[in-house]
Amino acid sequence: MSEDGSLWIVLPTGQQAAGGWIDDTLKQRAAEQGLSAKVPLAADFPRQRIEVVRGPRAEDRLQELFLRRGWSDGLPVVPPTVARVKQALAFTDRVPTEVLGEVEPLKGLATVEKVAANAVMAGCRPEYLPVVLAAVECVLDPDFNMRGVQTTDENVTPMLIVNGPVARELRVNASFGALGPGWQANAAIGRALRLVMHNIGGGWPGAVAFAGLGQPGRYTLCLAENEAQSPWAPLQPTSAVTVTRAESVINVTGFLPEIASVMGTAASGFGILWSGRPTVLIAPAVAADCARRGMSKDDVRRYLWEHGRWRREDWQKSWLTERIVAGRRWPDWVEEAAKVGDIPAARSPEDIVLVVAGGDIPIPQNAYCPSWGFPPACITREVRLPADWTTLLADVREAAAALVEK
């Protein structure tokens, strides 16, 4: 903020390779869908890298501007000032103008600086930026099918799983309440990815994104693996982000039979249709029980694959079979399974993404996250840390502590 109270901000919205701004398309789409009243200032902004928001109540004005331009998820944002974005960029060796890729469906360029601006808006601390960049690289992989995720009528959203030393250094929660409120890293990193999809890719609900109901995970869905209480090797042994697609997060109280019972329902329908890779968040107590019985991670996957099956009778009379697949075939592996019995929730045991997460309690709380879409997606990228990461992290922590010292 300048001395007169003005805010110098980095514009978070997407610009295409040819120079156009995605907001012009979004304004038209919003009008076609009767949403102009929701975003009356869509595409109304200076076409430049930096904007100055002036006035004695500049921050309040910015909140209203961003909301009316369609640049928020409905919650208040942190102003992406030049100073804040610069502080975040200090935590990467990448140059601000580097392009990570085009964010579908409107193909805004995800530059490092634009990603940083959206991360600031989401409430990310500067040191979170390397994780956000890795997550963005995951969803830009063609196998993630960003266009499909952004435009489908299903409620699918990216699910971020953070592994390795960086998860511990940034205090990404893997234990009690890992998918709930109260954890800044989990909340802000997941929200940053959503704002990138929204502001650079153009995934505006009702205008471009047509998920019929949506889900809370579309605000943020990010956690770390509970490596400390896992009896098995982690999903990734180094500092990395893995992204899967989650159509929902279904709580399952109990052990392997209860998880399998939920997997073997219509909840797995779209994942089965597209040969997706579902994610199972398995509680530490369940993992420990499996290990005591001599079960490896592969053994658990196989158990869930063998027992988590959609009854053939229910599959045959399902709405998907009658309305969606009518006139064409289910995948070959589904048809083959149906010839001899019930339908597994995934094409093979290896397609089940198994992650130990949550608190260690005797009444274990697991979660099943059915997948959606094609091709099957479980994408990992290394978290690239700057050469002076340790010093930077210590400095920013010291500065934060100084703010609250009396």
Number of C-alpha atoms within 10 A of each C-alpha: 18 9 6 10 14 16 24 18 21 24 24 27 27 27 26 17 13 7 10 13 20 22 26 12 16 21 21 15 17 23 16 11 11 11 16 16 11 14 19 17 17 24 20 13 13 10 12 9 12 15 16 17 18 17 13 11 12 18 19 12 14 21 18 15 20 21 21 19 20 25 25 23 19 10 10 16 20 18 25 25 21 18 14 20 25 17 17 22 22 18 21 20 14 16 12 17 12 13 16 16 18 20 26 23 21 24 19 28 26 30 21 21 22 28 30 31 31 33 32 27 24 29 21 25 18 22 23 23 29 24 26 26 26 21 29 25 19 24 28 20 15 11 15 22 19 20 18 17 27 27 21 16 15 21 21 26 26 26 25 27 26 30 26 20 13 20 25 15 11 16 14 24 26 26 21 14 14 22 21 14 9 11 15 16 23 28 24 24 28 28 26 29 27 27 27 27 27 26 29 31 29 29 26 21 17 16 20 21 22 18 18 12 9 18 16 12 21 21 21 25 25 28 29 28 27 25 22 13 19 20 18 16 11 18 20 18 11 15 18 23 31 24 24 28 29 26 28 23 20 17 14 22 14 17 19 21 13 15 23 22 15 21 28 22 18 20 19 26 25 18 25 26 22 18 25 28 30 27 22 24 22 26 30 27 24 22 25 18 15 18 17 11 9 9 17 16 18 13 14 18 21 16 16 25 23 18 21 25 23 26 16 17 12 14 19 13 10 14 14 16 18 12 9 12 12 11 9 8 11 18 13 10 15 19 12 13 14 18 10 9 13 21 30 27 36 29 22 15 19 14 19 24 16 20 25 28 32 27 19 18 12 11 12 17 22 26 21 24 25 30 32 31 25 18 14 21 25 21 19 22 20 21 21 18 18 15 11 12 16 11 11 16 16 11 12 15 12 11 11 11 10 10 8 7 6 4
